[in-house]
Amino acid sequence: MTVIDNLNRLMARKCYTQSKVAAKTGLSPAVISQYLKGVYNGNIDNVEAAINNFITREGDKEKNREVKACFVKTQLSSKCLTLLRNTHLDADIGVIYGNAGLGKSMVLRQYASSYKDMILICISRDLI
């Protein structure tokens, strides 16, 4: 894949304009425009080096922002798992609710990964 292809993909993914790319690379908007059109007559190596550095930085930022959450069994999660199991065994409907950040979704995902013969429906409180 060419530098132009990589830059176009990044711009589309992040909704970056040519002006934003110019500001982040230290190049002028005209240079970015001409480079993307394939008509830039200046030092292509310098332009591509700046763009490659920019693409690498943006990729590193994306990797650093990824949260690798994993399930941690706590007293509250154990109670939720017990409630889910009892509800599942009784073929009933259960409701778990609470403030954001308590781990409700994490518990539900953990339970759903353990038992494949169930239907899990999550509704955000914002939708109610």
C-alpha positions as a LaTeX table, in Angstrom:
\begin{tabular}{lrrr}
\hline
Residue & $x$ (\AA) & $y$ (\AA) & $z$ (\AA) \\
\hline
Met1 & 0.00 & 0.00 & 0.00 \\
Thr2 & 1.35 & 3.43 & $-0.89$ \\
Val3 & 1.80 & 6.39 & 1.42 \\
Ile4 & $-1.07$ & 8.14 & $-0.39$ \\
Asp5 & $-3.34$ & 5.13 & 0.18 \\
Asn6 & $-2.41$ & 4.98 & 3.86 \\
Leu7 & $-2.99$ & 8.71 & 4.28 \\
Asn8 & $-6.35$ & 8.57 & 2.50 \\
Arg9 & $-7.47$ & 5.66 & 4.70 \\
Leu10 & $-6.40$ & 7.51 & 7.85 \\
Met11 & $-8.14$ & 10.70 & 6.74 \\
Ala12 & $-11.35$ & 8.79 & 6.02 \\
Arg13 & $-11.23$ & 6.86 & 9.30 \\
Lys14 & $-10.54$ & 9.93 & 11.43 \\
Cys15 & $-12.49$ & 12.44 & 9.31 \\
Tyr16 & $-9.34$ & 14.55 & 8.93 \\
Thr17 & $-9.24$ & 17.33 & 6.38 \\
Gln18 & $-6.17$ & 18.14 & 4.32 \\
Ser19 & $-5.73$ & 21.25 & 6.47 \\
Lys20 & $-5.71$ & 19.15 & 9.64 \\
Val21 & $-3.13$ & 16.80 & 8.13 \\
Ala22 & $-1.05$ & 19.80 & 7.11 \\
Ala23 & $-1.16$ & 21.21 & 10.65 \\
Lys24 & $-0.20$ & 17.85 & 12.17 \\
Thr25 & 2.65 & 17.20 & 9.72 \\
Gly26 & 4.09 & 20.70 & 9.57 \\
Leu27 & 3.51 & 20.79 & 5.82 \\
Ser28 & 1.39 & 23.38 & 4.05 \\
Pro29 & $-2.17$ & 22.59 & 2.94 \\
Ala30 & $-1.05$ & 23.19 & $-0.66$ \\
Val31 & 1.69 & 20.57 & $-0.37$ \\
Ile32 & $-0.76$ & 18.01 & 1.05 \\
Ser33 & $-3.27$ & 18.76 & $-1.71$ \\
Gln34 & $-0.69$ & 18.51 & $-4.47$ \\
Tyr35 & 0.84 & 15.37 & $-2.98$ \\
Leu36 & $-2.54$ & 13.62 & $-2.77$ \\
Lys37 & $-3.26$ & 14.55 & $-6.39$ \\
Gly38 & 0.15 & 13.23 & $-7.44$ \\
Val39 & 1.30 & 16.56 & $-8.88$ \\
Tyr40 & 3.72 & 17.72 & $-6.16$ \\
Asn41 & 7.08 & 18.68 & $-7.72$ \\
Gly42 & 9.08 & 19.24 & $-4.54$ \\
Asn43 & 11.07 & 16.82 & $-2.40$ \\
Ile44 & 8.73 & 13.79 & $-2.25$ \\
Asp45 & 11.00 & 11.96 & 0.21 \\
Asn46 & 10.67 & 14.73 & 2.81 \\
Val47 & 6.90 & 14.90 & 2.35 \\
Glu48 & 6.50 & 11.13 & 2.63 \\
Ala49 & 8.75 & 11.03 & 5.70 \\
Ala50 & 6.58 & 13.65 & 7.43 \\
Ile51 & 3.38 & 11.86 & 6.41 \\
Asn52 & 4.70 & 8.44 & 7.49 \\
Asn53 & 5.69 & 9.88 & 10.87 \\
Phe54 & 2.20 & 11.35 & 11.21 \\
Ile55 & 0.53 & 8.04 & 10.28 \\
Thr56 & 2.73 & 6.17 & 12.76 \\
Arg57 & 1.94 & 8.65 & 15.55 \\
Glu58 & $-1.80$ & 8.38 & 14.88 \\
Gly59 & $-1.58$ & 4.58 & 14.90 \\
Asp60 & 0.32 & 4.65 & 18.20 \\
Lys61 & $-2.34$ & 6.94 & 19.70 \\
Glu62 & $-5.09$ & 4.53 & 18.64 \\
Lys63 & $-3.26$ & 1.57 & 20.19 \\
Asn64 & $-2.69$ & 3.42 & 23.45 \\
Arg65 & $-6.37$ & 4.34 & 23.71 \\
Glu66 & $-7.58$ & 0.77 & 23.46 \\
Val67 & $-8.78$ & $-0.46$ & 26.83 \\
Lys68 & $-8.14$ & $-4.12$ & 27.48 \\
Ala69 & $-10.88$ & $-4.74$ & 30.03 \\
Cys70 & $-11.09$ & $-8.15$ & 31.60 \\
Phe71 & $-13.58$ & $-9.67$ & 34.00 \\
Val72 & $-12.66$ & $-9.52$ & 37.69 \\
Lys73 & $-14.73$ & $-11.58$ & 40.07 \\
Thr74 & $-15.90$ & $-9.39$ & 42.96 \\
Gln75 & $-18.61$ & $-9.83$ & 45.56 \\
Leu76 & $-21.03$ & $-7.79$ & 43.46 \\
Ser77 & $-20.21$ & $-9.64$ & 40.23 \\
Ser78 & $-20.66$ & $-12.97$ & 42.02 \\
Lys79 & $-24.15$ & $-11.90$ & 43.15 \\
Cys80 & $-25.00$ & $-10.84$ & 39.59 \\
Leu81 & $-23.71$ & $-14.11$ & 38.15 \\
Thr82 & $-25.80$ & $-16.06$ & 40.68 \\
Leu83 & $-28.88$ & $-14.01$ & 39.78 \\
Leu84 & $-28.25$ & $-14.58$ & 36.08 \\
Arg85 & $-27.77$ & $-18.33$ & 36.56 \\
Asn86 & $-30.96$ & $-18.68$ & 38.63 \\
Thr87 & $-32.91$ & $-16.65$ & 36.10 \\
His88 & $-31.47$ & $-18.75$ & 33.29 \\
Leu89 & $-32.28$ & $-22.06$ & 35.00 \\
Asp90 & $-35.83$ & $-20.91$ & 35.74 \\
Ala91 & $-36.23$ & $-19.78$ & 32.10 \\
Asp92 & $-37.31$ & $-16.44$ & 33.46 \\
Ile93 & $-36.56$ & $-12.80$ & 32.73 \\
Gly94 & $-34.20$ & $-10.91$ & 35.03 \\
Val95 & $-33.25$ & $-7.28$ & 35.34 \\
Ile96 & $-29.94$ & $-5.90$ & 36.51 \\
Tyr97 & $-29.76$ & $-2.15$ & 36.82 \\
Gly98 & $-27.51$ & 0.42 & 38.40 \\
Asn99 & $-25.33$ & 3.42 & 37.71 \\
Ala100 & $-22.83$ & 3.48 & 34.89 \\
Gly101 & $-19.46$ & 1.92 & 35.60 \\
Leu102 & $-20.58$ & $-0.75$ & 38.06 \\
Gly103 & $-19.70$ & $-3.59$ & 35.71 \\
Lys104 & $-23.16$ & $-4.69$ & 34.61 \\
Ser105 & $-22.17$ & $-5.13$ & 30.97 \\
Met106 & $-18.96$ & $-6.92$ & 31.91 \\
Val107 & $-20.89$ & $-9.42$ & 34.07 \\
Leu108 & $-23.43$ & $-9.98$ & 31.31 \\
Arg109 & $-20.69$ & $-10.60$ & 28.74 \\
Gln110 & $-18.95$ & $-12.99$ & 31.14 \\
Tyr111 & $-22.13$ & $-14.96$ & 31.70 \\
Ala112 & $-23.03$ & $-15.01$ & 28.01 \\
Ser113 & $-19.57$ & $-16.35$ & 27.14 \\
Ser114 & $-20.07$ & $-19.22$ & 29.59 \\
Tyr115 & $-23.58$ & $-20.22$ & 28.51 \\
Lys116 & $-24.35$ & $-20.23$ & 24.81 \\
Asp117 & $-28.01$ & $-21.37$ & 25.11 \\
Met118 & $-29.42$ & $-18.04$ & 26.11 \\
Ile119 & $-30.51$ & $-14.74$ & 24.66 \\
Leu120 & $-28.95$ & $-11.66$ & 26.16 \\
Ile121 & $-30.71$ & $-8.33$ & 25.66 \\
Cys122 & $-29.09$ & $-5.16$ & 26.99 \\
Ile123 & $-31.01$ & $-1.90$ & 27.09 \\
Ser124 & $-29.34$ & 1.34 & 28.01 \\
Arg125 & $-31.10$ & 3.46 & 30.59 \\
Asp126 & $-30.83$ & 6.34 & 28.13 \\
Leu127 & $-33.24$ & 4.50 & 25.85 \\
Ile128 & $-35.94$ & 4.03 & 28.46 \\
\hline
\end{tabular}
